[in-house]
């Protein structure tokens, strides 16, 4: 027992050893909450004799779940990974793989991602002959998601007042999913609640499976996740949840802060333990964070934590106001170079942004100074068109009911099969699309017959060998459909990069073969992947949105664009609740920093029209102005606010060095063959460009494009 509790502070020890009633641990940023959960699992196994496979631990990201598995496995000295440490979505997928028949699904159901779901909705809107101007795709998808996440049909009634055909869209959408043996992300959770409520014997079976349940990041759970937990716990006291209302930043995605604020009502006799000692940041960073969150309003005030540390005072956070966004990006890149001389590594730095579009200038200057970087949470690997194309062939081979996979591949690359042929095939569909193609075969023209025959052969070959040899089957599909030629003609600018992604897919499938997992297990993992899962362990600067930084920490953090309208977002100005969430988001950003924190802003920022607008410092800076050190930079050029603030008046580079095409040194550019690069020098109509992949080249300006 002593070993497990060694190194824990008094509050952490109390949280690890308490089992008399439901437990709510309010744990501030950097207070060791994950440590509490892992140690509590170890305590349950070693001291209370509960087998690790009878303990359920749920956390917010796949990355956090994997790290927790490894820590528990190592600490307990067990050979196999604990199998019930996962995210809510992964847990739900596991339950449904076993119990799907109760809901009328096959166990090998497909999980539709955002793009698949939107395509289904688009098909439904077209089928019902509705106006896409009234029934906007993104909006309809969000409303359907809200209805499912909030377990509330009145949401449908509310929106149906202005969109009367919405109930029909939802009904048809669900029909399409069932016919494709598919569930969307929200269904994974919703169907578990449905399963448990409609099948008491199944619920009892899963309640008996777990002796204890632990949940991390509880402030980010939604209503339906809270409901799953209530059902699994039943009338037992076997639950500990850990969270921090101050870090609730996902209400726009359904997170329901009431879950943590009202936890005591749903789980009677709850004990509350507060973890306020921070092991991450210096005193001055924590003082800044405490001041930000002390401005919180409403019910949040009841559970606001006051963080403290014994790590020492440390340096004051630095506020830097630059003239333009280019200068802001230049300052950040130069500061990173400067701090490298103090012994920091590239991987010690994170640049946090409120809006993803802010990364463009940052990328330009990171490249200019040859700083290796990674954009975290951009387009995920398995969402790339070329990767989805090849996977769709394999997906369809195993799931011929999958309508979206069928529609993606039947004419990819073009084999002369148009909408009329697809409608004809659809008229023969009874069980699945592959059988429909076979049944429709005889009614087709000789030319189409040849194309369909080729298609059927490809699919049948993948069906035969795909589960054992998915990497070989992916290569087979790639060759059989002449996909390289297709890439080169469709994407002349970056087809080689896309080809590299396909090779990476082959490698990923090869790893699946080695691990002994099936192709369908691989598909499930990829569909549940999240932004943080893409973080490389490489020695590179991480650039990410504040949302993507949740749960991470870095010795040096830059928060760029600390301006009203960006941070806080302009959308929050008229909405008190949204503004409160922006405050919590700012708190999360500040508490990512361990040693040094830089807040940067541009006094002038360009709009979409190319004009520069004056900015205002973020309103949150007023609360912390006493805590900040103001850093002034030498101005090379001042810009009168009375003049027209166009790009040409602001650019740091003198106008004489610009061409009629407005290229300038330090600019990020693209070339059809060589890809992305930065202009090093311009002479006449030529430029020396340092390209990411091929190094320095001298290029005619006519062949360059602005990136």
KEMARBA-582692 format. One record per residue (C-alpha): residue number from 1; residue in one letter; x, y, z. Coordinates in pm, whole numbers, plus 50000, padded with zeros to 5 digits. Example, Ala and Ser with C-alpha at 12.3 -4.5 7.8 and 13.67 -1.06 7.14 Angstrom:
<rs>
  seq  type      u      v      w
    1     A  51230  49550  50780
    2     S  51367  49894  50714
</rs>
This chain:
<rs>
  seq  type      u      v      w
    1     X  50000  50000  50000
    2     X  50281  50237  50090
    3     X  50435  50202  49743
    4     X  50115  50296  49564
    5     X  50062  50606  49781
    6     X  50426  50711  49775
    7     X  50482  51050  49614
    8     X  50115  51154  49641
    9     X  50007  51461  49837
   10     X  49741  51435  50111
   11     X  49445  51520  49887
   12     X  49561  51278  49616
   13     X  49601  51000  49876
   14     X  49252  51069  50006
   15     X  49109  51048  49650
   16     X  49293  50720  49579
   17     X  49179  50545  49899
   18     X  48817  50670  49926
   19     X  48544  50415  49837
   20     X  48258  50483  50086
   21     X  48034  50670  49840
   22     X  48046  50826  49491
   23     X  48349  51056  49465
   24     X  48386  51382  49273
   25     X  48747  51501  49248
   26     X  48772  51867  49145
   27     X  49119  51875  48995
   28     X  49281  52193  48866
   29     X  49511  52215  48564
   30     X  49840  52030  48624
   31     X  49727  51894  48963
   32     X  49804  51529  48880
   33     X  49449  51408  48816
   34     X  49556  51135  48570
   35     X  49798  51019  48839
   36     X  49509  50990  49084
   37     X  49313  50772  48840
   38     X  49607  50542  48755
   39     X  49701  50506  49125
   40     X  49338  50436  49215
   41     X  49330  50155  48954
   42     X  49652  50015  49103
   43     X  49504  50039  49456
   44     X  49188  49855  49345
   45     X  49398  49573  49198
   46     X  49675  49541  49458
   47     X  49495  49632  49780
   48     X  49134  49537  49716
   49     X  49204  49236  49492
   50     X  48983  49348  49202
   51     X  49107  49210  48866
   52     X  49209  49484  48618
   53     X  48958  49357  48359
   54     X  48673  49435  48604
   55     X  48770  49804  48628
   56     X  48635  50051  48371
   57     X  48832  50375  48322
   58     X  48713  50634  48072
   59     X  48910  50933  47950
   60     X  48861  51203  47688
   61     X  49112  51121  47411
   62     X  49258  50804  47262
   63     X  49605  50943  47339
   64     X  49523  50983  47709
   65     X  49366  50634  47719
   66     X  49675  50478  47561
   67     X  49909  50656  47803
   68     X  49697  50543  48099
   69     X  49696  50182  47974
   70     X  50077  50185  47950
   71     X  50120  50338  48297
   72     X  49885  50088  48462
   73     X  50036  49793  48272
   74     X  50388  49893  48375
   75     X  50294  49965  48738
   76     X  50107  49635  48781
   77     X  50370  49439  48588
   78     X  50108  49266  48373
   79     X  50175  49135  48023
   80     X  49849  49233  47855
   81     X  49716  49587  47827
   82     X  49413  49655  48052
   83     X  49122  49612  47812
   84     X  48870  49850  47968
   85     X  49059  50179  47963
   86     X  48913  50378  47674
   87     X  48714  50678  47551
   88     X  48333  50682  47567
   89     X  48310  50623  47192
   90     X  48552  50329  47200
   91     X  48368  50176  47497
   92     X  48034  50215  47318
   93     X  48171  50061  46998
   94     X  48297  49761  47201
   95     X  47960  49712  47371
   96     X  47772  49742  47041
   97     X  48004  49499  46859
   98     X  47886  49240  47114
   99     X  47521  49343  47146
  100     X  47435  49492  46802
  101     X  47176  49222  46717
  102     X  46947  49354  46996
  103     X  46916  49675  46792
  104     X  46873  49515  46451
  105     X  47235  49570  46340
  106     X  47504  49322  46237
  107     X  47809  49317  46465
  108     X  48035  49429  46181
  109     X  47855  49764  46141
  110     X  48047  50053  45982
  111     X  48106  50380  46170
  112     X  48031  50678  45945
  113     X  48257  50980  45989
  114     X  48149  51343  45942
  115     X  48194  51334  45565
  116     X  47995  51011  45525
  117     X  47712  51149  45741
  118     X  47695  51471  45541
  119     X  47679  51275  45214
  120     X  47383  51076  45349
  121     X  47205  51399  45447
  122     X  47279  51546  45103
  123     X  47127  51237  44939
  124     X  46818  51264  45161
  125     X  46767  51636  45086
  126     X  46794  51556  44714
  127     X  46560  51256  44748
  128     X  46295  51470  44921
  129     X  46348  51747  44660
  130     X  46408  52011  44927
  131     X  46585  52346  44890
  132     X  46953  52330  44987
  133     X  46934  52702  45069
  134     X  46679  52638  45346
  135     X  46810  52296  45448
  136     X  47179  52379  45462
  137     X  47392  52066  45493
  138     X  47614  52176  45785
  139     X  47317  52315  45978
  140     X  47102  52004  45933
  141     X  47395  51782  46042
  142     X  47447  51995  46356
  143     X  47077  51986  46445
  144     X  47063  51605  46406
  145     X  47373  51581  46626
  146     X  47214  51807  46891
  147     X  46896  51599  46900
  148     X  47102  51283  46961
  149     X  47346  51434  47210
  150     X  47087  51602  47430
  151     X  46841  51309  47437
  152     X  46576  51569  47371
  153     X  46307  51541  47099
  154     X  46180  51891  47176
  155     X  46491  52019  46991
  156     X  46343  51864  46675
  157     X  46006  52035  46738
  158     X  46179  52369  46791
  159     X  46377  52359  46464
  160     X  46081  52210  46272
  161     X  45895  52541  46323
  162     X  46121  52700  46061
  163     X  46227  52379  45882
  164     X  45904  52176  45856
  165     X  46061  51885  45665
  166     X  46329  51825  45930
  167     X  46147  51529  46097
  168     X  46126  51359  45755
  169     X  46497  51426  45689
  170     X  46587  51269  46025
  171     X  46364  50968  45960
  172     X  46513  50911  45613
  173     X  46867  50969  45743
  174     X  46818  50694  46003
  175     X  46674  50461  45735
  176     X  46980  50516  45515
  177     X  47213  50436  45805
  178     X  47030  50114  45895
  179     X  47024  49999  45530
  180     X  47401  50056  45514
  181     X  47451  49876  45849
  182     X  47614  50200  45964
  183     X  47610  50421  46274
  184     X  47732  50779  46303
  185     X  47943  50903  46599
  186     X  47640  51013  46799
  187     X  47467  50676  46740
  188     X  47752  50495  46915
  189     X  47648  50662  47241
  190     X  47275  50688  47176
  191     X  47243  50320  47082
  192     X  47412  50209  47406
  193     X  47152  50406  47608
  194     X  46876  50259  47390
  195     X  47023  49908  47431
  196     X  47042  49937  47812
  197     X  46698  50095  47855
  198     X  46519  49842  47633
  199     X  46707  49531  47752
  200     X  46730  49513  48135
  201     X  46905  49175  48115
  202     X  47178  49322  47890
  203     X  47218  49619  48128
  204     X  47250  49383  48425
  205     X  47513  49180  48239
  206     X  47726  49494  48179
  207     X  47671  49626  48533
  208     X  47800  49292  48666
  209     X  48102  49315  48435
  210     X  48252  49614  48622
  211     X  48324  49638  48995
  212     X  48447  49997  48975
  213     X  48419  50286  48727
  214     X  48649  50589  48695
  215     X  48603  50886  48458
  216     X  48852  51159  48368
  217     X  48774  51505  48217
  218     X  48418  51484  48351
  219     X  48347  51848  48268
  220     X  48355  51754  47898
  221     X  48094  51477  47913
  222     X  47758  51533  47745
  223     X  47411  51434  47867
  224     X  47414  51099  47694
  225     X  47757  51000  47834
  226     X  47632  51095  48181
  227     X  47327  50873  48119
  228     X  47546  50576  48017
  229     X  47734  50610  48347
  230     X  47416  50635  48555
  231     X  47289  50316  48389
  232     X  47618  50128  48438
  233     X  47657  50236  48803
  234     X  47294  50170  48895
  235     X  47238  50204  49270
  236     X  47599  50120  49361
  237     X  47865  50356  49499
  238     X  48133  50232  49259
  239     X  48221  50556  49079
  240     X  48491  50823  49092
  241     X  48485  51112  48845
  242     X  48760  51368  48805
  243     X  48717  51705  48638
  244     X  48755  52080  48644
  245     X  48458  52303  48553
  246     X  48711  52578  48474
  247     X  48834  52371  48180
  248     X  48492  52302  48026
  249     X  48552  52421  47667
  250     X  48333  52194  47457
  251     X  47976  52308  47522
  252     X  47948  52386  47147
  253     X  48005  52013  47090
  254     X  47749  51902  47344
  255     X  47957  51903  47665
  256     X  47720  51965  47954
  257     X  47880  52142  48254
  258     X  47571  52060  48461
  259     X  47704  51701  48479
  260     X  47979  51814  48714
  261     X  47788  52103  48875
  262     X  47495  51872  48963
  263     X  47690  51549  49019
  264     X  47584  51530  49385
  265     X  47215  51529  49284
  266     X  47250  51235  49044
  267     X  47481  51036  49271
  268     X  47359  51078  49633
  269     X  47607  51109  49925
  270     X  47885  51225  49690
  271     X  48210  51323  49860
  272     X  48407  51613  49703
  273     X  48787  51636  49718
  274     X  48974  51935  49569
  275     X  49318  51911  49407
  276     X  49457  52265  49391
  277     X  49831  52204  49405
  278     X  49976  52246  49056
  279     X  50287  52048  48958
  280     X  50325  52204  48612
  281     X  50360  52581  48611
  282     X  50550  52856  48790
  283     X  50385  53082  49047
  284     X  50352  53383  48813
  285     X  50181  53173  48543
  286     X  49937  53032  48801
  287     X  49864  53378  48947
  288     X  49779  53491  48594
  289     X  49551  53189  48540
  290     X  49378  53239  48879
  291     X  49305  53603  48792
  292     X  49156  53506  48456
  293     X  48920  53247  48604
  294     X  48826  53455  48910
  295     X  48626  53666  48665
  296     X  48397  53367  48596
  297     X  48028  53431  48656
  298     X  47719  53233  48754
  299     X  47722  52882  48902
  300     X  48086  52831  48806
  301     X  48193  53042  49102
  302     X  48088  52765  49346
  303     X  48350  52528  49216
  304     X  48634  52761  49116
  305     X  48970  52624  49233
  306     X  49264  52840  49342
  307     X  49582  52685  49206
  308     X  49911  52706  49394
  309     X  50261  52562  49356
  310     X  50594  52539  49533
  311     X  50788  52545  49207
  312     X  50907  52902  49261
  313     X  50805  53239  49123
  314     X  50943  53213  48771
  315     X  50934  53479  48501
  316     X  50636  53704  48438
  317     X  50430  53619  48127
  318     X  50533  53852  47843
  319     X  50289  54057  47633
  320     X  50419  54168  47294
  321     X  50223  54401  47064
  322     X  50359  54394  46707
  323     X  50257  54623  46421
  324     X  50133  54349  46185
  325     X  50059  53975  46183
  326     X  50375  53921  45974
  327     X  50582  54088  46243
  328     X  50401  53882  46506
  329     X  50494  53557  46326
  330     X  50849  53683  46272
  331     X  50884  53767  46644
  332     X  50765  53420  46751
  333     X  51005  53242  46511
  334     X  51301  53460  46620
  335     X  51216  53411  46989
  336     X  51218  53032  46941
  337     X  51562  53056  46776
  338     X  51685  53273  47065
  339     X  51556  53033  47333
  340     X  51721  52737  47159
  341     X  52052  52898  47261
  342     X  51938  52870  47626
  343     X  51914  52492  47592
  344     X  51551  52445  47489
  345     X  51460  52193  47218
  346     X  51208  52250  46937
  347     X  50971  52003  47105
  348     X  50959  52231  47413
  349     X  50758  52494  47222
  350     X  50389  52520  47143
  351     X  50218  52800  46951
  352     X  49849  52814  47045
  353     X  49593  52985  46825
  354     X  49221  53049  46878
  355     X  49139  53018  46506
  356     X  49312  52772  46273
  357     X  49351  53027  45990
  358     X  49612  53209  46202
  359     X  49860  52929  46128
  360     X  49933  53051  45772
  361     X  50169  53338  45865
  362     X  50323  53133  46143
  363     X  50406  52852  45898
  364     X  50564  53102  45660
  365     X  50806  53231  45923
  366     X  50879  52895  46083
  367     X  50986  52778  45736
  368     X  51183  53097  45675
  369     X  51390  53030  45987
  370     X  51415  52654  45909
  371     X  51225  52564  46227
  372     X  51073  52213  46213
  373     X  50704  52224  46306
  374     X  50390  52015  46312
  375     X  50035  52142  46269
  376     X  49829  51942  46519
  377     X  49463  51878  46448
  378     X  49458  51974  46081
  379     X  49309  51733  45828
  380     X  49357  51392  45987
  381     X  49547  51134  45785
  382     X  49249  50901  45744
  383     X  49029  51192  45627
  384     X  49249  51263  45322
  385     X  49068  51200  44993
  386     X  49327  50961  44851
  387     X  49339  50751  45170
  388     X  48958  50737  45186
  389     X  48941  50635  44818
  390     X  49154  50321  44863
  391     X  48999  50237  45201
  392     X  48649  50272  45049
  393     X  48725  49982  44812
  394     X  48829  49762  45105
  395     X  48542  49888  45318
  396     X  48286  49807  45049
  397     X  48430  49459  44991
  398     X  48358  49374  45356
  399     X  48040  49579  45386
  400     X  47855  49568  45051
  401     X  47554  49734  45220
  402     X  47763  50049  45270
  403     X  47592  50302  45041
  404     X  47851  50579  45083
  405     X  48145  50349  45008
  406     X  47962  50217  44699
  407     X  47885  50566  44567
  408     X  48245  50674  44624
  409     X  48406  50391  44428
  410     X  48164  50273  44158
  411     X  48297  50539  43919
  412     X  48638  50605  44075
  413     X  48850  50644  43868
  414     X  48594  50717  43597
  415     X  48476  50398  43429
  416     X  48185  50557  43243
  417     X  47925  50471  43506
  418     X  47703  50775  43544
  419     X  47400  50862  43755
  420     X  47155  50679  43525
  421     X  47351  50352  43552
  422     X  47368  50389  43933
  423     X  46990  50446  43945
  424     X  46941  50136  43734
  425     X  47161  49934  43973
  426     X  46963  50079  44267
  427     X  46639  49944  44115
  428     X  46781  49589  44151
  429     X  46896  49640  44514
  430     X  46733  49406  44766
  431     X  47006  49302  45008
  432     X  47328  49486  44923
  433     X  47496  49688  44647
  434     X  47733  49414  44525
  435     X  47442  49178  44464
  436     X  47253  49464  44294
  437     X  47547  49518  44054
  438     X  47544  49144  43970
  439     X  47165  49137  43927
  440     X  47169  49448  43706
  441     X  47457  49316  43492
  442     X  47251  49151  43215
  443     X  47043  49465  43156
  444     X  47350  49680  43080
  445     X  47510  49776  42747
  446     X  47816  49566  42636
  447     X  48053  49855  42721
  448     X  47914  49898  43075
  449     X  47913  49517  43123
  450     X  48293  49511  43071
  451     X  48338  49790  43329
  452     X  48109  49626  43584
  453     X  48284  49292  43534
  454     X  48619  49456  43617
  455     X  48464  49619  43926
  456     X  48309  49291  44050
  457     X  48642  49108  44005
  458     X  48828  49368  44211
  459     X  48572  49354  44494
  460     X  48553  48971  44494
  461     X  48935  48945  44511
  462     X  48948  49183  44810
  463     X  48666  48988  44980
  464     X  48868  48667  44945
  465     X  49202  48787  45079
  466     X  49145  49126  45245
  467     X  49104  49028  45608
  468     X  49434  48834  45620
  469     X  49631  49057  45384
  470     X  49480  49408  45384
  471     X  49808  49577  45279
  472     X  49843  49348  44974
  473     X  49479  49404  44883
  474     X  49520  49783  44911
  475     X  49818  49759  44672
  476     X  49615  49532  44445
  477     X  49330  49787  44429
  478     X  49581  50070  44372
  479     X  49725  49888  44068
  480     X  49398  49744  43937
  481     X  49225  50084  43913
  482     X  49545  50259  43789
  483     X  49517  50498  44081
  484     X  49859  50659  44032
  485     X  49756  50779  43683
  486     X  49429  50907  43830
  487     X  49615  51103  44103
  488     X  49858  51258  43852
  489     X  49574  51380  43628
  490     X  49333  51495  43903
  491     X  49591  51657  44136
  492     X  49878  51776  43910
  493     X  50013  52012  44179
  494     X  50054  51774  44471
  495     X  49994  51421  44340
  496     X  50336  51307  44466
  497     X  50247  51411  44822
  498     X  49922  51220  44788
  499     X  50115  50919  44660
  500     X  50331  50937  44973
  501     X  50010  50926  45182
  502     X  49902  50608  44999
  503     X  50240  50448  45080
  504     X  50189  50545  45443
  505     X  49848  50374  45429
  506     X  50016  50054  45301
  507     X  50254  50075  45600
  508     X  49964  50123  45844
  509     X  49788  49817  45700
  510     X  50112  49618  45722
  511     X  50127  49702  46095
  512     X  49771  49572  46133
  513     X  49876  49239  45982
  514     X  50167  49218  46226
  515     X  49949  49306  46528
  516     X  49697  49031  46448
  517     X  49405  49275  46432
  518     X  49137  49235  46165
  519     X  49077  49494  45894
  520     X  48741  49584  46052
  521     X  48913  49654  46388
  522     X  49154  49878  46198
  523     X  48861  50065  46038
  524     X  48706  50122  46380
  525     X  49028  50263  46525
  526     X  49074  50502  46233
  527     X  48716  50626  46248
  528     X  48752  50702  46621
  529     X  49087  50881  46576
  530     X  49118  51234  46721
  531     X  49332  51541  46666
  532     X  49582  51470  46946
  533     X  49640  51117  46814
  534     X  49837  51269  46527
  535     X  50098  51436  46752
  536     X  50443  51317  46655
  537     X  50709  51260  46919
  538     X  50955  51433  46683
  539     X  51172  51729  46787
  540     X  50943  51992  46634
  541     X  50743  52298  46739
  542     X  50373  52215  46778
  543     X  50121  52459  46629
  544     X  49762  52395  46737
  545     X  49431  52546  46833
  546     X  49370  52594  47205
  547     X  49101  52323  47189
  548     X  49354  52072  47053
  549     X  49602  52161  47332
  550     X  49370  52040  47611
  551     X  49555  51797  47839
  552     X  49900  51885  47703
  553     X  50183  52087  47856
  554     X  50496  52259  47721
  555     X  50790  52442  47881
  556     X  50736  52743  47650
  557     X  50397  52852  47515
  558     X  50311  53133  47273
  559     X  49945  53240  47253
  560     X  49911  53431  46926
  561     X  49638  53672  46823
  562     X  49534  53788  47171
  563     X  49291  54042  47026
  564     X  48922  54115  47068
  565     X  48735  53935  46792
  566     X  48992  53656  46780
  567     X  49042  53570  47148
  568     X  48768  53607  47262
  569     X  48598  53516  46935
  570     X  48371  53785  46787
  571     X  48084  53534  46795
  572     X  48080  53552  47175
  573     X  48025  53930  47202
  574     X  47646  53905  47214
  575     X  47627  53585  47418
  576     X  47716  53580  47787
  577     X  47753  53199  47800
  578     X  47982  53191  47497
  579     X  48194  53470  47647
  580     X  48229  53266  47968
  581     X  48347  52971  47760
  582     X  48604  53195  47586
  583     X  48732  53293  47933
  584     X  48770  52925  48027
  585     X  48944  52862  47695
  586     X  49191  53143  47772
  587     X  49251  52986  48114
  588     X  49324  52650  47946
  589     X  49569  52819  47707
  590     X  49762  52992  47987
  591     X  49782  52676  48202
  592     X  49955  52479  47921
  593     X  50277  52673  47999
  594     X  50530  52535  48246
  595     X  50811  52793  48247
  596     X  50764  53072  47993
  597     X  50451  53227  47848
  598     X  50431  53480  47563
  599     X  50107  53654  47462
  600     X  50132  53819  47119
  601     X  49903  54046  46921
  602     X  49912  54249  46600
  603     X  49797  54610  46607
  604     X  49692  54574  46242
  605     X  49553  54254  46094
  606     X  49453  54193  45733
  607     X  49094  54120  45637
  608     X  48978  53896  45352
  609     X  48979  54196  45119
  610     X  49352  54247  45175
  611     X  49304  54570  45374
  612     X  49446  54607  45722
  613     X  49220  54683  46016
  614     X  49317  54820  46355
  615     X  49270  54570  46636
  616     X  49192  54604  47005
  617     X  49377  54406  47273
  618     X  49177  54114  47415
  619     X  48941  54222  47693
  620     X  49085  53941  47906
  621     X  49418  54127  47924
  622     X  49259  54393  48150
  623     X  49220  54133  48427
  624     X  49587  54037  48420
  625     X  49770  54356  48317
  626     X  49948  54374  48655
  627     X  50084  54023  48599
  628     X  50234  54091  48256
  629     X  50570  54221  48145
  630     X  50528  54441  47837
  631     X  50796  54382  47577
  632     X  50853  54660  47324
  633     X  51006  54585  46986
  634     X  51207  54824  46771
  635     X  50990  54963  46498
  636     X  51147  54958  46155
  637     X  50853  55131  45994
  638     X  50551  55309  46137
  639     X  50218  55315  45964
  640     X  49981  55608  45997
  641     X  49637  55492  46098
  642     X  49498  55765  45877
  643     X  49639  55614  45557
  644     X  49472  55334  45361
  645     X  49581  55017  45539
  646     X  49650  54797  45239
  647     X  49910  54521  45227
  648     X  50156  54741  45034
  649     X  50164  55008  45306
  650     X  50222  54758  45584
  651     X  50471  54510  45444
  652     X  50799  54515  45629
  653     X  50987  54464  45301
  654     X  51044  54797  45120
  655     X  50826  54850  44813
  656     X  51129  54868  44584
  657     X  51201  54500  44639
  658     X  50852  54397  44532
  659     X  50759  54305  44176
  660     X  50438  54385  43993
  661     X  50320  54043  44114
  662     X  50369  54162  44476
  663     X  50620  53890  44562
  664     X  50858  53974  44842
  665     X  51141  53812  45034
  666     X  51023  53591  45318
  667     X  50695  53511  45142
  668     X  50549  53161  45144
  669     X  50492  53042  44785
  670     X  50392  52729  44592
  671     X  50538  52571  44279
  672     X  50356  52306  44072
  673     X  50650  52065  44085
  674     X  50855  52161  44391
  675     X  50567  52230  44634
  676     X  50585  52483  44922
  677     X  50881  52716  44976
  678     X  50995  53056  45104
  679     X  51143  53333  44884
  680     X  51501  53402  44991
  681     X  51594  53667  44732
  682     X  51435  53839  44430
  683     X  51642  53963  44135
  684     X  51447  54105  43840
  685     X  51192  53842  43734
  686     X  51363  53555  43917
  687     X  51357  53442  44278
  688     X  51576  53216  44489
  689     X  51335  52992  44680
  690     X  51407  52746  44961
  691     X  51164  52457  44911
  692     X  51058  52222  45192
  693     X  51141  51906  45000
  694     X  51410  51992  44741
  695     X  51609  52276  44895
  696     X  51713  52597  44713
  697     X  51608  52664  44350
  698     X  51613  52972  44124
  699     X  51268  53008  43965
  700     X  51099  53256  43728
  701     X  50835  53451  43922
  702     X  50574  53356  43659
  703     X  50590  52997  43783
  704     X  50529  53086  44148
  705     X  50195  53124  44322
  706     X  50117  53274  44660
  707     X  50056  52994  44910
</rs>
